[in-house]
């Protein structure tokens, strides 16, 4: 998926693990990048029901009180936030009756709340399920679908206001 977006016009790819292999996050650089963009996508594999450690560390350091939220903390006000997630489990495993007992939206509630706290507008997650059993053709198909989504974000081909935050963004985009 990462390779599919490297050349999308109007999209900045910022790989935290490439930039910070020692987890020594440069907070001023990260905040500058956030200020330069209207839509922030957090892309990661869903590990033990949340983002990887570096993503969480980034959130804790960069989205600080007084800058992103709290008194005088309005730097991200009105920007869009979306989590782009891959899971090994099937879509059915992320239901109340499924193996994981909770829906993806329920598991992501703390991240949605973090966006809300920062005054950001939250988009439904873009979730690709079942990556553990995907064929190379399916992986390529998903990568192209994701690239198409990013192109639509970049050229503003659709109205973000009209998207339904209760439905997987991936499924919504495929119907546009």
N, C-alpha and C positions, 0 to 999 in steps of 0.2 A: 504494500500500500504506500509506503514511504516513497519508493521509487516512482510510483505513478504520479506523484504531485511535485516532484522536483522542478519540473519545467512549466508549471501552470502559471501563466501571466497573472500578476496581482496577488499571488500567494507567497508568503514567507514561510519557509520551512526552518524550524528552530528545534534541533534535536538536543534535549537536555543532557542525555547520556553522552553524546559526542562532545558537547561544550563543557560538561562538568563531571568527568569520570571519577573525580575524587569527592564529588558532592559539595564542592566549594562554590556556591552560587553567587554570582556577581549581581547583587540586588539592583544597583542603579542601572545596569545594562538591561536587565529584565524589565524593569519598570519603563524604561525608554521604549522598548519594543512594544509593550502593551499600549502605551500612549499613541503609538503610530498606527494602530490597527483598530478597526471597528468590530470585527468578529474574531473571537479567540477560540480556537479549537484545541482541546486537550486530547491528544491521541495516544492511546496506550492499550496494552493487554490488561484485561480485568483479572487481577491476581488476588486470590483469597478475598473476593468481594470488595475490592477497591483498587485505587491506582497504585502503581509501583512506588517504592519509598522515595525516590528522587522527585516525583511529581508532588507527593504530599509535602516533602521538605520545601520545595519551591513555593507551594501555596502558603505554607506557614511563614516563610521569610518575606516573600514578595508582597503578598496580600495583607499587609500589616495595618493595624489600627493607626489611624491618623493619616494614612495614605489611601488605602482602598476602602476603608469603612471607619465608622466612628466620627468623633468630632473633627471636622475639616477633612475627613477622609472620603473624597468623592472623585478620585482620579479616574475611576472606571465607570462612572455613572452613565447609563444608557448604552454601553457596549454590549454586544451579544456574547454569550458563553455557550459552548456545546462540547460534550464529551463524545469522542469517537473511540469506540471500544470494540475489541475483538475478544471473543470468549471461546473456550474449547467446548463448552457445553452447548447443547441444542437450545433452540428458542423455548421449547416446551419445558426444559429444566428450570427456566426462570419464570415460573408461575406459582401461584399459591399451592397447587397440588403437585408441583414438580419437585425434582430432586433438591433444588436449592431453596424451596419454600417461599421465596419472595420474588416479586417482579423486579425487573431491572430498574424501573422507576423508584420502587421502594428502596432498593439497595443504594441508589444514587441520591437519595433525599438529602444527606448531609452536604453533598457537592452542590446540589440545587440551592440549598440554604446559604452556602458560602457565596454563590453568585448573587443571590437576593441581598445578602448583607452588604455586598459591595455595590449595590445599585445596578447590577447588570441584568440584562434580559436573558432569560434562560430558554434555550432550545431543547427539544427532546433529544435524547442521546441518539447518535448514529451507531447502531450496534450490528456487528457481523457475528453471528453465532456459528458454532460448529467448526471452528478452524482446525480442530484436531483431525477431522476426517475429510477435509477438502482435497479435491484433486487439483492438479496444476491448472487445468482449464477453469475450474470454479474460482481459484485464487485470482487468475487473470481477469475473469469476469467481474469479480468484486472490486479489484483494483481499478478497472475502467469505470465502473459505476461510481466509485468514490471520486475519481478524477473528474468525472462529469459533474458531480455535486459541487466540487471545489470551483470548477469553472463557472457554474451557476452562481455561487457565492460571489466570486470575483467580478463577474459582469452584471450582477444584480438582476438576474433573469427571473427571479420570483420574489414575492413579497414575504419577508421573514415574519411579518406580523400575522400572516394568515396560516402559519403552520400550527399544527396541533401538538401541544407539549405532552400529550399523553400517549402518542403513537411514535414508534421508532422512526426517527428522521429518515433513515435509509429507505424504509417502506414508503414514506410519504413522497420522497424525491422520485422514486421509481414510477409513481403515478402522475407526476407533473408532465 
